[in-house]
């Protein structure tokens, strides 16, 4: 029996493979493939659908497995705001709103997003540790967004200080590791029409290596947000660089992508690579070492050698970007010809 699993990759796809092999050892896994069309034609096999990425869907898909077929896991969100991961753990989006002060512009949102889920309890590492803490991915991102929320609250009270003109939404989404499901659900059921969402400022990870001369802006060059980010980073004495690891496809792998699909421009900040007091290449080495040894592993946990100075600067930059947008009369836009420009123009208001 030869089976090709399509429509999903990463942790969920890997979990499905593990279950399938355990319960059906006679099955030959052809592979995980997010582009089933060409592969299906090459293999001469048909598609069978499974609707949700949870334990019940896994079992249902297992029941459908037949010789020479594809099991397709469609990355669709649940009709509810909660999801179950393969271990059955309930996950829910968490939202908090700071209402804007302008009677008209308060109906528009600047959104800060970070995913609060990780991988739970899974396959043990060499030490027997089975707890996937997700300290950098993405407790660090949540911490920055929560600090920004506290800064907005502090800057808006007591009287006579007032909130910014536009409203600010703090959005901690679930099920990012299962295929951006939490942010996908929100963007399919936004609290205001998509045309009233000014921008999404997304935090996925954080700088744990110290202060840097640069900051990475994943998606730089795509929208009219670039000059604002560059101006505010220059105020910190830093330069802004585009994705410094473009082969990773980071723009399409974090929650701001869900917003881009409905036309909302985004700022997705990552750590830089040029660290103060460190030799050339040191920062890139640290990032690559984390990816090789700790990314999606139990060892992604808080460590005494972490430095938070750079993370603080990145959070301050994110706050200032959102604060400027929340007080501006203008709506950012995608640059002409960008793949998401049409969605922005068609977004309902």
C-alpha positions, -999 to 999 in steps of 0.1 A, spaced: 0 0 0 15 33 -11 2 65 5 10 102 -3 0 126 24 -7 161 10 -20 195 21 0 199 53 36 196 65 56 201 96 45 188 130 9 179 120 20 160 89 48 143 109 23 132 136 0 118 110 29 98 95 38 84 130 2 73 137 -2 58 103 30 38 105 22 26 140 -13 14 132 -7 3 96 29 -10 93 21 -24 59 17 12 45 45 27 24 46 64 30 54 81 -3 59 114 15 45 147 26 36 170 -3 18 204 -2 13 204 -40 -6 172 -48 -17 180 -84 15 172 -103 25 144 -79 -9 128 -81 -8 127 -119 27 112 -118 16 85 -94 -18 79 -111 -37 80 -77 -68 98 -65 -75 122 -36 -94 114 -5 -103 143 18 -101 149 56 -116 181 68 -99 191 101 -65 188 116 -74 171 149 -74 137 164 -108 128 150 -97 138 115 -66 117 118 -86 87 127 -111 94 99 -84 97 74 -68 65 86 -101 47 80 -101 60 44 -67 49 35 -68 24 5 -41 11 -17 -27 36 -41 -44 67 -27 -36 101 -14 -48 111 21 -53 149 18 -53 169 51 -69 202 41 -58 230 63 -92 244 72 -103 261 104 -130 247 127 -164 265 127 -156 273 163 -128 295 177 -111 265 193 -91 236 179 -78 203 192 -42 194 184 -33 158 176 -30 151 214 -65 165 220 -55 197 237 -80 226 233 -66 258 218 -83 291 215 -76 326 202 -73 353 229 -81 389 220 -78 422 239 -90 456 227 -78 491 235 -105 514 221 -94 543 201 -102 579 210 -114 592 176 -151 586 170 -146 576 134 -111 561 133 -118 540 164 -136 516 140 -102 508 125 -77 484 140 -40 482 144 -34 445 153 -5 430 172 -3 392 168 17 364 182 9 327 184 6 312 219 7 275 210 37 252 206 40 214 203 30 202 238 43 168 249 58 147 222 87 125 211 114 125 238 149 138 230 181 120 239 178 130 275 142 117 278 127 152 279 92 151 262 81 187 270 83 210 240 85 243 260 85 267 230 104 294 250 117 312 219 90 299 196 68 316 208 67 326 244 92 353 234 68 367 208 39 366 233 60 384 259 68 412 235 31 416 225 20 417 261 47 442 270 34 464 241 -1 460 253 10 472 288 28 502 271 -3 512 252 -24 510 284 2 530 304 4 557 277 -34 561 276 -40 568 313 -45 585 336 -64 615 323 -58 638 305 -38 613 284 -59 595 259 -56 563 237 -44 567 201 -71 577 176 -74 542 161 -82 511 182 -54 486 190 -62 449 191 -39 424 209 -44 390 192 -27 359 206 -36 331 182 -38 294 186 -28 265 163 -1 283 143 20 252 145 -9 233 129 -9 255 98 -18 291 109 -53 279 118 -59 305 146 -50 335 125 -67 320 95 -99 317 115 -96 353 127 -90 367 92 -120 347 79 -142 361 108 -125 395 116 -140 417 143 -141 446 118 -142 444 80 -108 436 65 -106 471 49 -106 486 83 -76 467 95 -47 491 92 -18 466 96 -7 435 114 25 437 135 35 402 141 60 387 166 72 351 161 104 345 181 127 371 196 162 384 199 180 365 227 215 373 217 219 410 226 217 444 210 223 447 173 230 473 147 202 460 125 168 446 126 152 422 102 118 431 86 104 401 69 83 414 40 104 446 35 99 460 0 63 449 -3 43 478 12 43 515 20 52 506 56 89 505 48 97 542 53 80 543 87 99 512 99 132 526 86 126 560 102 118 546 136 146 520 135 170 549 126 159 566 158 174 536 176 206 538 156 197 507 137 193 498 100 165 477 86 172 447 65 149 424 45 146 387 54 182 376 59 173 339 54 150 341 24 154 304 16 133 297 48 101 312 33 94 330 66 69 354 52 46 325 43 51 306 75 39 329 102 6 345 111 10 378 92 5 357 61 -31 350 70 -36 388 71 -18 393 38 -42 369 22 -71 393 30 -51 423 19 -37 436 52 -1 449 51 22 437 78 53 443 98 70 410 109 101 418 129 130 394 134 163 396 152 192 412 133 226 395 126 251 423 134 256 423 172 274 449 192 307 437 205 306 405 184 327 396 153 312 395 118 291 364 112 286 357 149 249 365 148 242 343 118 260 315 135 238 318 167 206 318 146 217 288 126 228 269 157 194 275 173 176 262 142 198 231 141 196 221 178 166 238 195 140 247 170 108 226 176 128 206 202 123 201 240 155 221 244 138 253 233 136 266 269 147 296 289 185 297 294 206 318 318 228 330 289 199 347 271 202 384 267 170 404 265 185 438 256 179 433 219 144 419 224 135 450 244 146 472 215 126 452 191 95 455 213 100 492 216 103 495 178 71 474 174 53 497 198 63 529 181 53 515 147 19 506 159 15 539 178 23 559 147 -2 539 126 -29 543 153 -25 580 152 -22 585 114 -48 596 89 -34 573 62 -39 536 55 -8 517 44 -10 498 11 8 471 -8 32 484 -35 19 482 -71 21 447 -85 24 429 -52 6 397 -51 -17 410 -22 -25 444 -38 -57 432 -53 -70 418 -21 -64 451 -3 -83 470 -30 -112 446 -28 -113 444 10 -147 454 24 -150 485 47 
